[in-house]
Every structure is written in structure tokens, then in C-alpha cells.
Amino acid sequence: MAGVAQAQAITEFSSGISPGAIPTGMAAGPDGNLWFTEQGLDRIGRITPHGDVTEFGLGITAGSQPFAIAAGPDGNLWFTEIVSHRIGRITPGGVVTEFSLGLAPGTGPAVIAAGPDGNLWFTEEYANRIGRISPAGAVTEFSAGITAGATPWGISPGPDGNLWFTEADGNRIGRITPAGVVTEFGVGITAGARPIAITVGPDGNLWFAEIDGNRIGRITPTGVITEFSEGITANSGPGSIAAGSDGNLWFTEDPGRRIGRITPGGVVTEFGAGISADAILGAVTPGSDGDLWFTEFFAGRIGRITTSCSGPCLGGRFQMAAHWVAGARSGWATGVALTSDTGYLWFFEPSNVEAVVKVLNGCGLNGHYWVFASGLTNIQVDLTITDTSNGASKSYHSPANTAFDPIQDTSAFADCP
């Protein structure tokens, strides 16, 4: 077993999320933010890469329980309402439209994904169908070729121009063409594995999570299935899965309360440090910042695991971030690289440099990485440097109406090399 590794940096966000929200599904939006469903409050939430949350509820039917969400081809977000049997659409500005599917109670819909044909496709787990909705709201359903009792659940566009979906109770992977022709594949999936989430991987295959089989599966576009279990802690319950910007697949483990990473070659690493003990992990998705974001539904939080520097990466691994406050105004600085170990920050406009930051490798001298910074401002600045290799961070505060004192921290990080 690979064991639980120290996360590259896990951060949890709860500020701005209302009590009882139950964040469930999540997707990256066209506006650079993450959007998530709040199943408990019938709302859609939006979180910026810096963790600022806004909630939208106007236009969503009470008791509808928004569940899964996906970015659509029209620049909007589309979500399923698992109880009211509708598909919802929300613009980046927060305007909601609902589309009735005419489904019987208890039939879904469940998971939704953008298809290669410019439509949205969704699973109807208890109705045993795959649905399609156009950006204008026209709905078509497909059931032919899906084995009775299969319970379609996860769905994802494939590299072959088709949609691929999991059959949780049928223990199979299904493929549906844009015209609605279904093929099922099951050879190679362990009995009782219950595949649920599925995504296209960086290697041109489909990858899926087996919640009861405690495995990650891979299926080629021709239907050849391989399962991976080595390195996944027993009874972890792999759930959601997504492709990361680092060329690997990332998945949630619950009740394991970990985030797993699997390479295209099948090597697994698990990350748990930084995830609260009360967390129950939901969906995982890549953000525009290059990190992976995930929902913690009953804990009412959003989590982020850093996979690399999302801006200038000082010294090859150190992320710099700064929050400024100027009277009633505040915001996050923009970082720009100068050299491999030095960068600068601007607050108001690109031509106005506010601080210069440098991280040096002093391991050969005192066994530490050093942080140096100098400011050209007297507004409040909170500077944080994060070691993305292990999640360690150091913060430095410069108060308002005070000259930014130089930082010369020669014992900032002890994890050498």
C-alpha cells in the first residue's frame, strides 16, 4: 500500500456557505470560478480561486435539491434537480432558468455533462435512461440497449465523440453515440464493484471509480477494461474522479476522507492531511487555477488541493499569495515572475509594483529555504508563501499606514532539498 502522503496543500473554505447548504456537485465555470450545488438549501454556489463565496437561489424551485452541475457549451452552468425532476441553467451572472423533464417521481435526473454535439447529456438512474437536453431546453430520452436495472449514474464525454456512462447496479460501463445508440461493456469489472463516477483521462481513455470495489477502473474507447487497487486503502470508497492539469487522475475517498491521485500508469498516492475529521467528500473537479477542488457536503465546506503553483512558482515549488486592504477596498495581488526564484506583486494595475518576493535555497548553509521580501506600499498586506510539495506555509503581516518592513526569514522552510 502506498500509504497516506502529506498533501501538496489542502485548504478548506466555509465562509459564505450557509448552514445546511450540503455542497454536492461541482464544476469549473467559464468565468474562472468554481460552481457548486447546495442540495440542502436549493441554491447554486460560486467560489473564486481565492475562496470568496456567493450563493444564488432565486429561480430555483423549493425542495428541488440541485445535485450535479456541469459547464455547458453556451457559456452557462447546467445542473440537475434530483427531486423536482428538472434541469436548471444558471448564467455566470446568477440568472436561473428551469426546464421540466416530465419525469415520474423518483426517476432522477442524476449526473450531467456537456456532450460533443453541443447538447447536455444526463443520467436517469431509476428510469434506466440517458437524457439529452439542448441549450434551448428540448429534451430527448434514450433507453434502448440499456439493461434493465442497470442504474446509469456518472456520465462523461469521451475522446471518440461519444458519451460514456457508468451502470452502478449493472456493474458495467455504457457508451452512447450522439444519435442514441448504446453499447455496454462489463468484462473486466469485478463483481459488485459498482462503478459510479467517470471521466476522460489525459491518456485518451475513460477512467472510473468503483465505490464498492475499492478500485479505479480504466476503459479504452474500444472497451478494454483494467482495474487498479494497489495503493488504495481498504474500504476507502472511491467516489468522484476527475483529470488534473498535472496529467494524472484525482479521486475522492469516502469514508476514507482522502483525495487519491492515480497516474495513467496506475500508481496511486493518497492525501489526507488538511481534511477535517467531519468531512464527507462529494465531487472533485479541476479549477482554472490548476488545482483540484472538492465538496464536503455535510460539513458545508469546499476543499482545494494544490497540485502545482497556480501563479509564479518561486524556487520551483513555492507559491506566493498576498491579500491587500486599502480602506474600504480589498483584493488579491497578481504575481509576476522575474527570475526562477524572484517575483513581484501588483494590486491596482500591472504597471504599479507593490512588493518584490524571493525564495532562495539555503539548504546547503543552514538546512532551510529562505524568504525575502520588500514592499513599496503602506497599505495592509498579508503575504503567504506555500511550499506546494508538502503544504507548509508561512505568513507575514504588514499593517495599514505603516511602511512595509523588509522580510529576511532565513529559517522559513526546513523541508530540504
MOJO-V327853 format. One record per helix or strand. SS is the DSSP state (helix for helix, strand for strand). FROM is the first residue (numbers start at 1). LEN is the number of residues. Records with the same first field share a line. If there is no record, write none. Layout:
SS: FROM-LEN + FROM-LEN
//
This chain:
strand: 4-2 + 10-4 + 23-6 + 34-5 + 43-5 + 53-4 + 66-6 + 77-5 + 86-5 + 96-5 + 112-3 + 120-5 + 129-5 + 139-4 + 152-6 + 163-5 + 172-5 + 182-4 + 195-6 + 206-5 + 215-5 + 225-4 + 238-6 + 249-5 + 258-5 + 268-4 + 281-6 + 292-5 + 301-5 + 313-2 + 318-9 + 329-4 + 334-4 + 342-5 + 353-10 + 368-8 + 380-8 + 393-6 + 407-7
helix: 363-4
//
